[in-house]
């Protein structure tokens, strides 16, 4: 382990940025950091992706067809040893294993921005709690907001929340990866940023089911609105702030993910709505559908905290094969009518 004084800041930026995870989102963030003038190193699980990224052939598995700059990539976590800050982009259910491998190569006090969205199954812990256990010396941040990887990789306009309790660290992150087309807004509400990102993926599945069944835009809008109420209830119960959840990392991300088949979660829901089984849909996919992985943890945590999440409960029933789309719709429509607030 190196001394924390070894972390270099060139003009108050993290000049050497590591990206732990070379899926679509990790690759897009690497492109953004390179465009911002940073020295970027990428850890990839798959040897063929590491080779393709290094040789300038893009990411044919997770971002097929995207024109990407060549970048330094390796399947060895030691590749990230000298980095000043890390973007941790492994899927939520694999983050702990990734951090266990990464931890021996971190400098004390290394800033780590968590870029995956979910709640860990089994432990029911948020990603910042997983980070605190596996890399206790790291300085946590959460990067979350309405941002498709393909849009960011193309340089299309995007805005996200960068949450970290230390504003100076947040501002350094913003200078390090922010671009005119990739706007970062600081918040000190880690929990609010995390809760929004985790729950919106589950809700996007419900909106996909609505689309797949052809229920119309009115039903779709109602699901987004009532889903936002569920997200806010759970986020506030966990200790987040309602105003955070009303921002980019909550409502903003929810609207995007629930409104486009480009979202893996929504497209998964669309297939459920057409009558396909969850296992069949997921088995044919290369990328991770975070909402399907996170739904059991979201529902279990809500039950533990006595928070009512009927839409998330219904989505879990469909994923587990206990409800088909029509039965799920009936379960929601036959709930007792009540006041909205």
C-alpha positions, 0 to 999 in steps of 0.5 A: 500500500502506498502513502496517501500523499502519493495521490497526485492532483494536477490542477485539482483533478484526479489525473490518473483514473481507474475504471473497474468494469468494462461493460457498456457504462464503464467503457462510456465513462472511460471515454468521458474521462479520456475526453476530459484529458485524464490518464485512464486505465481500465480493468476488464473481466473478459480478455477479449474486451481488454484486448479490443479496447487496448487495440482501439477496436472498441467494445464489440460485446457491450457497445457494438458499433461505437467508435471509441478511442484506444485505452489502456485495459487489462484483466489484472486488477494490479493495472489500477494500482497507481490510479488517483481515483476509481470509477467502480462500475461492476454490476451491483451483485458483483461489486463486493467481489470486485472490491475484494480484488481491488482493495489490495491495490488501493492507496489509503484514502483513494476516492471511489465513485460507485457507478452501479445501481442496486441493493446487495441480495442477502445482506440488503446493503447499499453499495456504499455499505459494501464499499465501507466493508471491503475498502474501508479507507476509500472516500465514497461517492455515488455517480447516478442519473439519467444517462444511457451508456451509448449517449455518453460514449457518443458525446451526447448531452447528459447530466448526472448527480455526483454525491459525496459528503466531502464537497471538495472531493465532489468538486475534484470529481466534477473537474476530473470527469465533467465535460460540457456534454457530461454535466455533473451536479454535486450532492452530499446525499449518498443514500438518496442517490443510491436509493433512486438508482436502485429502485428505478430499475425495478420500476422500469420493468413495470413500465416495460410490462405496461408497454408490452401489454399495450396499455397506453400512455396514460397507464405508463404515466401513472406507473411512473408517478406512483413508482416515484412515490414508492422510490421516495418512501423507501429512500426517505426511510433509509435516510435519504432526502426527498429533494435528492430523489426529486432530482437527476438521480431519482426522478430524472433517472426514473423517467429515462429508464421507464421511457425507452426500450434502450433501457435493458430493464424496460425492454426486459419488462416489455418481453414479460408483458408479451408473455415470455418467462423471465428466465428465458429472457435473461438467459438470452442476454449478454448484459446485466439487467440490474432491475431483475437482480435487485428486485428481490433485495428491494422488496425484502428490504422494504418489507423489513422496514415496513415500507409499502412498495406494491409495484416493486412487489408485483414486479418481483412476482413476475420475475419469480414466475408467481404472476403473469402480466395479466395477473400482475395488472389485476393485482395492482388495479384491485388494490383499495382506492385511497388518498394520493399523498 
